Amino acid sequence: MVSVIIAESKKLGFVAVGFTRPERPLFFDAFREWVGAGNHGQMSWIARHMDIRKNPGRLLEGCRAIIALAYPYASQKPATPDGFTAARYTEPKKTDYHDRLKRLCRTLINRVAKQAPGARWRVCVDSAPLLERSLAFASGLGFIGKNNMLIVPGHGSYVFLAEILTSAQLDFPESSPMESLCGDCTRCVDACPMGALEKPYNLVSYRCLSYLTVEYRGGIGEKAGRKMGNCFFGCDVCQEVCPFNPTETDPDICLPSTGEILQMEQGAFREKFGRTAFARSGLEKIKNNLIALDRLSSSQKSNTAFLPNSKA
């Protein structure tokens, strides 16, 4: 059955698949210390359900195995016609990756479940309290880079992660975690715009531009605005400088102009982005990010109505 899962997952476009047991994750203690130090910022959900993060099998009764999967996202940055960009994972021409990956995982289950009649399955994509990168690492999908990203050899770190928990009896060889191939390289640490990567493997989320422009509910300060460059949503710098990732390609001009976004109303936003990764942060957050951009001209910024957080 394991060989069938591997073959079918590759047919569905997954670039790596591995297996592990629902045991205490390898990096659980380090994660708990990281949360205890307050490095997760306003992301309060990260600190919840610590008992499940410690014992992932609790998410599915009778869980015997976890299938870890990596799915690629585009190496092109989404861009506006006037030269501003968003993080690659947003893929605004597609529906939100949570929905897409869940559908793919359910398709995979449907293709293999007949070999394990009566087995239970549960799909998790970035929303269940799992230490996804730790599980992927334990499954042999790749190694953890100094930027804390999972790096799949031969592909890089531009991947989404998903897990399928199952009560099926899967006979797979125990994987040895992959040794890091980072060597002496510290490009990601050196390039982090806000110094959020204080040192290798140690990210202070509340300093990270990705956190500030996606998760943080306050305004973007002047310092962050100067560091954002031309990217108004998320940040890929620590991945862009990584030698394991593809070299920079021409951006994908698939976003409205910044002027159009700043003038956009909620109805138009829902129609354009309501099923994409932008929907969770919302229109007001995106407008505030644009206003904070140091490289956005005063005339562009003046095209929007007053926003509550725009002066923070």
SVG drawing of the C-alpha trace seen along z (x, -y; Angstrom):
<svg xmlns="http://www.w3.org/2000/svg" viewBox="-20 -63 51 67">
<polyline fill="none" stroke="black" stroke-width="0.4" points="0.0,0.0 2.9,-2.4 4.1,-2.1 0.7,-2.9 0.4,-6.0 3.8,-7.2 2.9,-6.6 -0.6,-8.2 0.7,-11.2 3.3,-11.8 0.5,-11.6 -1.4,-14.3 1.6,-16.6 3.2,-16.2 7.0,-16.6 7.7,-14.6 5.9,-12.0 7.0,-10.3 5.7,-8.4 6.1,-8.7 4.5,-7.5 2.2,-9.6 4.7,-10.2 6.2,-13.1 7.6,-15.4 11.4,-15.8 11.3,-19.6 8.5,-19.7 10.6,-20.9 12.2,-23.6 8.8,-24.7 7.4,-24.9 10.4,-27.0 9.9,-29.3 6.3,-29.8 7.1,-30.4 9.5,-33.2 6.6,-34.9 8.1,-34.7 4.8,-33.9 3.5,-37.5 -0.3,-37.9 -0.7,-34.4 -2.4,-33.1 -3.6,-29.9 0.0,-28.7 0.1,-28.4 -3.1,-26.4 -3.6,-22.6 0.0,-22.0 -1.1,-18.5 -2.2,-17.6 1.0,-19.1 2.9,-16.8 0.7,-13.8 -0.5,-14.2 -2.2,-10.9 -4.9,-12.4 -6.4,-14.1 -7.6,-10.7 -8.8,-7.8 -6.6,-4.8 -4.1,-6.7 -1.2,-4.4 0.6,-6.5 1.0,-10.0 1.6,-10.6 3.5,-13.8 3.3,-15.5 4.9,-18.5 3.2,-20.3 5.0,-22.9 3.9,-26.5 5.1,-28.9 8.6,-30.4 7.2,-33.5 6.1,-36.4 2.6,-37.8 2.9,-41.4 0.9,-44.5 1.4,-46.3 3.1,-49.1 5.8,-46.9 4.6,-45.9 4.6,-42.2 3.1,-39.7 4.6,-36.5 4.7,-33.6 2.5,-31.3 -0.5,-33.6 -0.9,-32.4 -3.8,-34.8 -5.0,-33.2 -5.8,-30.0 -8.1,-29.2 -6.6,-29.3 -4.0,-26.5 -5.8,-25.1 -8.8,-24.2 -6.7,-23.0 -4.5,-20.7 -7.4,-19.3 -9.1,-18.3 -5.9,-16.7 -5.4,-14.8 -9.0,-13.5 -8.5,-12.4 -5.4,-10.5 -7.4,-8.9 -10.1,-7.8 -7.5,-6.2 -5.9,-4.1 -8.5,-3.6 -9.9,-0.4 -6.6,1.3 -7.4,0.6 -11.1,1.3 -12.5,-0.2 -9.6,-2.5 -10.1,-6.1 -8.4,-9.1 -8.0,-12.7 -6.5,-15.5 -4.7,-18.4 -3.4,-21.4 -1.9,-24.2 -4.9,-24.6 -4.7,-21.6 -2.4,-21.9 0.5,-19.9 4.2,-20.7 4.1,-20.2 7.7,-20.9 8.9,-18.6 6.6,-15.8 7.9,-16.4 11.5,-16.3 10.8,-13.1 9.2,-11.6 12.3,-12.2 10.8,-14.8 13.8,-17.2 15.9,-19.1 15.2,-22.2 17.1,-25.2 18.5,-28.0 15.5,-30.1 13.3,-27.4 11.8,-26.3 11.6,-22.7 14.0,-22.3 13.2,-19.5 16.5,-18.5 16.1,-19.0 13.2,-21.4 13.8,-23.9 11.5,-25.4 8.7,-26.7 6.3,-24.0 3.0,-23.7 2.9,-20.9 0.0,-18.6 -0.6,-15.6 -2.9,-12.6 -3.5,-10.8 -4.7,-7.2 -5.6,-4.2 -4.5,-2.0 -1.6,0.4 1.2,-0.9 4.4,1.0 7.1,-1.5 10.8,-1.7 11.6,-4.1 13.2,-7.2 16.3,-8.8 16.0,-12.6 17.9,-14.2 21.2,-15.9 21.2,-19.6 22.9,-20.7 23.2,-24.4 26.8,-24.0 28.4,-27.4 25.9,-29.4 24.0,-32.1 22.5,-34.0 19.0,-33.8 20.0,-35.2 22.1,-37.9 19.4,-39.0 16.4,-39.1 15.1,-42.7 13.9,-43.1 16.5,-40.9 13.7,-38.5 16.1,-35.6 18.2,-36.5 20.4,-33.5 20.1,-30.2 16.9,-28.4 15.6,-31.1 12.8,-33.3 11.2,-36.1 7.8,-36.2 6.7,-39.6 9.6,-41.2 9.0,-39.3 7.6,-41.2 5.5,-38.2 3.9,-38.3 3.5,-42.1 1.9,-42.2 -0.4,-39.1 -1.1,-38.2 -0.5,-41.4 -3.6,-43.5 -1.9,-46.8 -0.5,-49.3 2.8,-48.9 5.4,-51.3 7.8,-53.4 10.8,-51.1 8.9,-48.1 7.6,-50.3 11.2,-51.1 12.2,-47.4 9.3,-46.1 10.8,-47.0 8.1,-46.6 6.4,-43.6 3.1,-44.6 2.0,-41.1 4.3,-38.5 8.0,-38.3 10.1,-35.7 13.6,-37.2 15.0,-34.4 13.9,-31.9 15.0,-34.1 18.6,-34.1 18.6,-30.4 20.9,-28.5 18.5,-25.5 15.7,-27.6 15.3,-28.5 16.9,-31.7 14.7,-34.8 12.3,-34.7 10.2,-37.4 7.2,-38.3 3.7,-37.2 1.7,-40.3 -1.6,-39.0 -2.7,-41.6 -4.6,-44.8 -2.6,-48.0 -2.0,-49.5 -4.3,-52.3 -7.1,-49.9 -6.6,-48.0 -6.6,-51.2 -9.8,-52.3 -11.4,-48.8 -14.5,-48.3 -15.4,-45.1 -17.7,-43.7 -15.1,-43.9 -12.5,-42.5 -14.6,-39.5 -15.3,-38.9 -11.6,-39.2 -9.9,-37.6 -12.6,-36.0 -11.4,-32.5 -7.7,-33.2 -5.0,-33.4 -5.6,-37.2 -9.1,-36.8 -8.0,-35.9 -6.1,-39.1 -8.8,-41.2 -9.0,-44.3 -8.3,-46.8 -5.1,-45.1 -3.9,-45.0 -4.6,-48.7 -2.8,-49.5 0.2,-47.5 0.2,-49.5 0.0,-52.8 3.0,-51.8 5.2,-51.0 8.0,-53.5 8.3,-53.1 4.6,-53.9 4.2,-57.5 2.2,-60.0 -0.2,-60.3 -0.9,-56.6 -1.5,-56.6 -3.9,-59.5 -6.2,-57.4 -7.7,-55.7 -10.2,-56.7 -9.1,-57.1 -8.3,-53.7 -8.3,-53.3 -4.8,-51.8 -3.1,-53.7 -1.4,-56.2 0.0,-53.7"/>
</svg>
